[in-house]
Amino acid sequence: MANIKIASKRKSPSTEKDTLFFLKVILYFVLGCLWLQFSKINSVPIPVGLVFGILLVAHEHFQIDRKIEYAVLLIATVLSFIAPIGFVLKIS
């Protein structure tokens, strides 16, 4: 009998472009710098950008870069809490 090789369709791993990854890192950094402050209830701002960014990262298509995106979100949140950078939406 002759050996018959069946050509299997291999799925090529899906990759994203470097520019798209860089754009997402910038988006997560800006989201990490977004805060919400209620002036009548308390004076401590709430990091709503961090919460929204974590939800976006959890539903990311490319799961390989999830740890990097979490790190960018956390670094941006801590940096915007310490330094006067970021966006604070004050609701009175």
OpenMM code with the backbone's topology and positions (N, CA, C; nanometers):
from openmm import Vec3, app, unit

residues = "MET ALA ASN ILE LYS ILE ALA SER LYS ARG LYS SER PRO SER THR GLU LYS ASP THR LEU PHE PHE LEU LYS VAL ILE LEU TYR PHE VAL LEU GLY CYS LEU TRP LEU GLN PHE SER LYS ILE ASN SER VAL PRO ILE PRO VAL GLY LEU VAL PHE GLY ILE LEU LEU VAL ALA HIS GLU HIS PHE GLN ILE ASP ARG LYS ILE GLU TYR ALA VAL LEU LEU ILE ALA THR VAL LEU SER PHE ILE ALA PRO ILE GLY PHE VAL LEU LYS ILE SER".split()
positions = [
    Vec3(0.0829, -0.1169, 0.0000),
    Vec3(0.0000, 0.0000, 0.0000),
    Vec3(0.0880, 0.1242, 0.0000),
    Vec3(0.0422, 0.2201, -0.0649),
    Vec3(0.1158, 0.3465, -0.0725),
    Vec3(0.0768, 0.4351, 0.0451),
    Vec3(0.1747, 0.5049, 0.0937),
    Vec3(0.1468, 0.6002, 0.2020),
    Vec3(0.0805, 0.7233, 0.1446),
    Vec3(-0.0351, 0.7518, 0.1911),
    Vec3(-0.1079, 0.8698, 0.1458),
    Vec3(-0.1070, 0.9697, 0.2601),
    Vec3(-0.0509, 1.0837, 0.2316),
    Vec3(-0.0465, 1.1907, 0.3312),
    Vec3(-0.1655, 1.2830, 0.3105),
    Vec3(-0.2384, 1.2980, 0.4136),
    Vec3(-0.3535, 1.3878, 0.4084),
    Vec3(-0.3079, 1.5253, 0.4528),
    Vec3(-0.3297, 1.6203, 0.3681),
    Vec3(-0.2902, 1.7579, 0.3998),
    Vec3(-0.3863, 1.8149, 0.5027),
    Vec3(-0.3323, 1.8434, 0.6174),
    Vec3(-0.4173, 1.9016, 0.7221),
    Vec3(-0.4070, 2.0529, 0.7169),
    Vec3(-0.5170, 2.1127, 0.7390),
    Vec3(-0.5185, 2.2584, 0.7404),
    Vec3(-0.4743, 2.3051, 0.8779),
    Vec3(-0.3608, 2.3658, 0.8812),
    Vec3(-0.3114, 2.4203, 1.0070),
    Vec3(-0.3553, 2.5649, 1.0185),
    Vec3(-0.4046, 2.5928, 1.1317),
    Vec3(-0.4488, 2.7290, 1.1571),
    Vec3(-0.3278, 2.8123, 1.1959),
    Vec3(-0.3028, 2.9155, 1.1210),
    Vec3(-0.1903, 3.0021, 1.1550),
    Vec3(-0.2279, 3.0866, 1.2763),
    Vec3(-0.1340, 3.1015, 1.3688),
    Vec3(-0.1674, 3.1817, 1.4873),
    Vec3(-0.1948, 3.3265, 1.4483),
    Vec3(-0.3027, 3.3773, 1.5001),
    Vec3(-0.3393, 3.5144, 1.4673),
    Vec3(-0.2501, 3.6106, 1.5450),
    Vec3(-0.1967, 3.7051, 1.4766),
    Vec3(-0.1095, 3.8043, 1.5391),
    Vec3(-0.1662, 3.9421, 1.5115),
    Vec3(-0.1316, 4.0337, 1.5974),
    Vec3(-0.1754, 4.1708, 1.5765),
    Vec3(-0.0547, 4.2560, 1.5386),
    Vec3(-0.0818, 4.3622, 1.4711),
    Vec3(0.0264, 4.4504, 1.4280),
    Vec3(0.0816, 4.5268, 1.5470),
    Vec3(0.2080, 4.5687, 1.5338),
    Vec3(0.2728, 4.6428, 1.6414),
    Vec3(0.2061, 4.7772, 1.6662),
    Vec3(0.1584, 4.8405, 1.5601),
    Vec3(0.0935, 4.9710, 1.5772),
    Vec3(-0.0372, 4.9570, 1.6544),
    Vec3(-0.1092, 4.8476, 1.6315),
    Vec3(-0.2331, 4.8249, 1.7048),
    Vec3(-0.2049, 4.7994, 1.8522),
    Vec3(-0.1000, 4.7236, 1.8821),
    Vec3(-0.0629, 4.6983, 2.0207),
    Vec3(-0.0209, 4.8279, 2.0895),
    Vec3(0.0572, 4.9114, 2.0217),
    Vec3(0.1000, 5.0385, 2.0785),
    Vec3(-0.0193, 5.1301, 2.1038),
    Vec3(-0.1157, 5.1307, 2.0130),
    Vec3(-0.2368, 5.2115, 2.0313),
    Vec3(-0.3177, 5.1634, 2.1517),
    Vec3(-0.3252, 5.0313, 2.1696),
    Vec3(-0.3971, 4.9783, 2.2849),
    Vec3(-0.3257, 5.0105, 2.4157),
    Vec3(-0.1931, 5.0086, 2.4162),
    Vec3(-0.1183, 5.0444, 2.5366),
    Vec3(-0.1439, 5.1901, 2.5733),
    Vec3(-0.1473, 5.2781, 2.4744),
    Vec3(-0.1773, 5.4196, 2.5003),
    Vec3(-0.3205, 5.4343, 2.5518),
    Vec3(-0.4151, 5.3596, 2.4940),
    Vec3(-0.5538, 5.3642, 2.5401),
    Vec3(-0.5646, 5.3197, 2.6854),
    Vec3(-0.4955, 5.2115, 2.7214),
    Vec3(-0.5015, 5.1636, 2.8595),
    Vec3(-0.4330, 5.2598, 2.9557),
    Vec3(-0.3283, 5.3284, 2.9108),
    Vec3(-0.2637, 5.4276, 2.9962),
    Vec3(-0.3578, 5.5451, 3.0227),
    Vec3(-0.4263, 5.5921, 2.9196),
    Vec3(-0.5207, 5.7028, 2.9371),
    Vec3(-0.6381, 5.6593, 3.0243),
    Vec3(-0.6862, 5.5370, 3.0053),
    Vec3(-0.7950, 5.4875, 3.0900),
    Vec3(-0.7522, 5.4752, 3.2355),
    Vec3(-0.6275, 5.4353, 3.2581),
    Vec3(-0.5785, 5.4242, 3.3942),
    Vec3(-0.5684, 5.5583, 3.4641),
    Vec3(-0.5615, 5.6661, 3.3886),
    Vec3(-0.5507, 5.8009, 3.4454),
    Vec3(-0.6867, 5.8683, 3.4636),
    Vec3(-0.7954, 5.7966, 3.4439),
    Vec3(-0.9296, 5.8534, 3.4533),
    Vec3(-0.9888, 5.8263, 3.5916),
    Vec3(-1.0276, 5.9339, 3.6598),
    Vec3(-1.0803, 5.9262, 3.7964),
    Vec3(-1.2143, 5.9966, 3.8030),
    Vec3(-1.2971, 5.9573, 3.8988),
    Vec3(-1.4267, 6.0198, 3.9227),
    Vec3(-1.4334, 6.0604, 4.0693),
    Vec3(-1.4728, 6.1861, 4.0933),
    Vec3(-1.4761, 6.2371, 4.2305),
    Vec3(-1.6119, 6.3002, 4.2575),
    Vec3(-1.6765, 6.2531, 4.3628),
    Vec3(-1.8016, 6.3120, 4.4090),
    Vec3(-1.7670, 6.4079, 4.5215),
    Vec3(-1.7911, 6.5354, 4.5026),
    Vec3(-1.7464, 6.6340, 4.6007),
    Vec3(-1.8359, 6.6393, 4.7251),
    Vec3(-1.9607, 6.6009, 4.7140),
    Vec3(-2.0482, 6.6075, 4.8312),
    Vec3(-2.0346, 6.4844, 4.9206),
    Vec3(-2.0101, 6.3690, 4.8638),
    Vec3(-2.0040, 6.2455, 4.9430),
    Vec3(-1.8677, 6.2302, 5.0098),
    Vec3(-1.7639, 6.2291, 4.9311),
    Vec3(-1.6292, 6.2169, 4.9857),
    Vec3(-1.5315, 6.2905, 4.8945),
    Vec3(-1.4141, 6.3120, 4.9445),
    Vec3(-1.3164, 6.3852, 4.8648),
    Vec3(-1.2145, 6.2931, 4.7992),
    Vec3(-1.2258, 6.1621, 4.8190),
    Vec3(-1.1322, 6.0668, 4.7598),
    Vec3(-1.1837, 6.0260, 4.6221),
    Vec3(-1.1037, 6.0431, 4.5189),
    Vec3(-1.1498, 6.0050, 4.3850),
    Vec3(-1.1530, 5.8523, 4.3678),
    Vec3(-1.2370, 5.8069, 4.2763),
    Vec3(-1.2539, 5.6649, 4.2465),
    Vec3(-1.1941, 5.6381, 4.1077),
    Vec3(-1.1100, 5.5361, 4.0939),
    Vec3(-1.0472, 5.5087, 3.9629),
    Vec3(-1.1405, 5.4333, 3.8681),
    Vec3(-1.2334, 5.5035, 3.8056),
    Vec3(-1.3280, 5.4395, 3.7156),
    Vec3(-1.2604, 5.3923, 3.5871),
    Vec3(-1.1546, 5.4585, 3.5472),
    Vec3(-1.0812, 5.4158, 3.4289),
    Vec3(-1.0146, 5.2815, 3.4486),
    Vec3(-0.9669, 5.2562, 3.5694),
    Vec3(-0.9063, 5.1277, 3.6012),
    Vec3(-1.0099, 5.0153, 3.5919),
    Vec3(-1.1280, 5.0391, 3.6454),
    Vec3(-1.2344, 4.9383, 3.6423),
    Vec3(-1.2775, 4.9111, 3.4980),
    Vec3(-1.2981, 5.0164, 3.4204),
    Vec3(-1.3386, 5.0007, 3.2814),
    Vec3(-1.2280, 4.9344, 3.1992),
    Vec3(-1.1018, 4.9701, 3.2273),
    Vec3(-0.9892, 4.9092, 3.1570),
    Vec3(-0.9756, 4.7618, 3.1876),
    Vec3(-0.9983, 4.7224, 3.3129),
    Vec3(-0.9920, 4.5801, 3.3487),
    Vec3(-1.1006, 4.5018, 3.2756),
    Vec3(-1.2183, 4.5617, 3.2616),
    Vec3(-1.3244, 4.4952, 3.1853),
    Vec3(-1.2864, 4.4798, 3.0383),
    Vec3(-1.2215, 4.5799, 2.9814),
    Vec3(-1.1781, 4.5699, 2.8419),
    Vec3(-1.0690, 4.4649, 2.8238),
    Vec3(-0.9735, 4.4615, 2.9157),
    Vec3(-0.8650, 4.3640, 2.9052),
    Vec3(-0.9184, 4.2224, 2.9208),
    Vec3(-1.0168, 4.2033, 3.0068),
    Vec3(-1.0723, 4.0698, 3.0279),
    Vec3(-1.1405, 4.0157, 2.9025),
    Vec3(-1.1926, 4.1030, 2.8179),
    Vec3(-1.2594, 4.0602, 2.6950),
    Vec3(-1.1721, 4.0782, 2.5718),
    Vec3(-1.0420, 4.0846, 2.5919),
    Vec3(-0.9467, 4.1054, 2.4821),
    Vec3(-0.9377, 3.9798, 2.3963),
    Vec3(-0.9254, 3.9981, 2.2665),
    Vec3(-0.9147, 3.8865, 2.1726),
    Vec3(-0.7801, 3.8162, 2.1852),
    Vec3(-0.6723, 3.8926, 2.1934),
    Vec3(-0.5380, 3.8373, 2.2061),
    Vec3(-0.5051, 3.8243, 2.3548),
    Vec3(-0.5075, 3.7041, 2.4072),
    Vec3(-0.4883, 3.6817, 2.5491),
    Vec3(-0.3412, 3.6813, 2.5893),
    Vec3(-0.2494, 3.6834, 2.4940),
    Vec3(-0.1066, 3.6762, 2.5248),
    Vec3(-0.0605, 3.8021, 2.5971),
    Vec3(-0.1116, 3.9168, 2.5580),
    Vec3(-0.0643, 4.0443, 2.6106),
    Vec3(-0.1432, 4.0918, 2.7314),
    Vec3(-0.2212, 4.0058, 2.7916),
    Vec3(-0.3078, 4.0467, 2.9019),
    Vec3(-0.2283, 4.0973, 3.0220),
    Vec3(-0.1189, 4.0315, 3.0566),
    Vec3(-0.0387, 4.0727, 3.1724),
    Vec3(0.0234, 4.2104, 3.1510),
    Vec3(0.0676, 4.2371, 3.0298),
    Vec3(0.1268, 4.3676, 2.9985),
    Vec3(0.0209, 4.4766, 3.0096),
    Vec3(-0.0981, 4.4497, 2.9613),
    Vec3(-0.2044, 4.5495, 2.9651),
    Vec3(-0.2512, 4.5765, 3.1077),
    Vec3(-0.2571, 4.4718, 3.1908),
    Vec3(-0.2875, 4.4932, 3.3325),
    Vec3(-0.1802, 4.5785, 3.3994),
    Vec3(-0.0546, 4.5522, 3.3669),
    Vec3(0.0548, 4.6287, 3.4269),
    Vec3(0.0487, 4.7752, 3.3856),
    Vec3(0.0181, 4.8019, 3.2594),
    Vec3(0.0066, 4.9404, 3.2128),
    Vec3(-0.1076, 5.0112, 3.2842),
    Vec3(-0.2197, 4.9430, 3.3020),
    Vec3(-0.3326, 5.0034, 3.3739),
    Vec3(-0.2960, 5.0367, 3.5180),
    Vec3(-0.2331, 4.9437, 3.5873),
    Vec3(-0.1982, 4.9673, 3.7278),
    Vec3(-0.0935, 5.0760, 3.7438),
    Vec3(0.0073, 5.0762, 3.6578),
    Vec3(0.1111, 5.1798, 3.6652),
    Vec3(0.0514, 5.3168, 3.6373),
    Vec3(-0.0362, 5.3265, 3.5386),
    Vec3(-0.0989, 5.4548, 3.5072),
    Vec3(-0.1871, 5.5028, 3.6221),
    Vec3(-0.2578, 5.4108, 3.6866),
    Vec3(-0.3446, 5.4490, 3.7984),
    Vec3(-0.2633, 5.4980, 3.9170),
    Vec3(-0.1584, 5.4265, 3.9530),
    Vec3(-0.0746, 5.4677, 4.0657),
    Vec3(-0.0025, 5.5980, 4.0339),
    Vec3(0.0477, 5.6110, 3.9126),
    Vec3(0.1175, 5.7339, 3.8737),
    Vec3(0.0235, 5.8545, 3.8742),
    Vec3(-0.0992, 5.8358, 3.8274),
    Vec3(-0.1924, 5.9491, 3.8260),
    Vec3(-0.2453, 5.9812, 3.9651),
    Vec3(-0.2395, 5.8857, 4.0578),
    Vec3(-0.2797, 5.9148, 4.1958),
    Vec3(-0.1715, 5.9939, 4.2683),
    Vec3(-0.0450, 5.9622, 4.2402),
    Vec3(0.0670, 6.0291, 4.3069),
    Vec3(0.0994, 6.1632, 4.2416),
    Vec3(0.1138, 6.1625, 4.1118),
    Vec3(0.1522, 6.2835, 4.0378),
    Vec3(0.0260, 6.3549, 3.9862),
    Vec3(0.0381, 6.4824, 3.9576),
    Vec3(-0.0801, 6.5559, 3.9078),
    Vec3(-0.1032, 6.5376, 3.7576),
    Vec3(-0.1122, 6.4126, 3.7142),
    Vec3(-0.1469, 6.3857, 3.5744),
    Vec3(-0.2784, 6.3093, 3.5726),
    Vec3(-0.3424, 6.3063, 3.4614),
    Vec3(-0.4666, 6.2316, 3.4491),
    Vec3(-0.5870, 6.3219, 3.4425),
    Vec3(-0.7031, 6.2599, 3.4451),
    Vec3(-0.8291, 6.3305, 3.4322),
    Vec3(-0.9163, 6.3003, 3.5526),
    Vec3(-0.9616, 6.4028, 3.6198),
    Vec3(-1.0511, 6.3884, 3.7344),
    Vec3(-1.1833, 6.4544, 3.6982),
    Vec3(-1.2883, 6.3736, 3.6903),
    Vec3(-1.4210, 6.4268, 3.6633),
    Vec3(-1.4893, 6.4527, 3.7959),
    Vec3(-1.5157, 6.5795, 3.8258),
    Vec3(-1.5763, 6.6161, 3.9533),
    Vec3(-1.7256, 6.6338, 3.9339),
    Vec3(-1.8001, 6.5581, 4.0136),
    Vec3(-1.9457, 6.5674, 4.0101),
    Vec3(-1.9894, 6.6248, 4.1443),
    Vec3(-2.0612, 6.7362, 4.1387),
    Vec3(-2.1046, 6.7990, 4.2638),
    Vec3(-2.2541, 6.7900, 4.2825),
] * unit.nanometer
topology = app.Topology()
chain = topology.addChain("A")
for resn in residues:
    res = topology.addResidue(resn, chain)
    for name in ("N", "CA", "C"):
        topology.addAtom(name, app.Element.getBySymbol(name[0]), res)
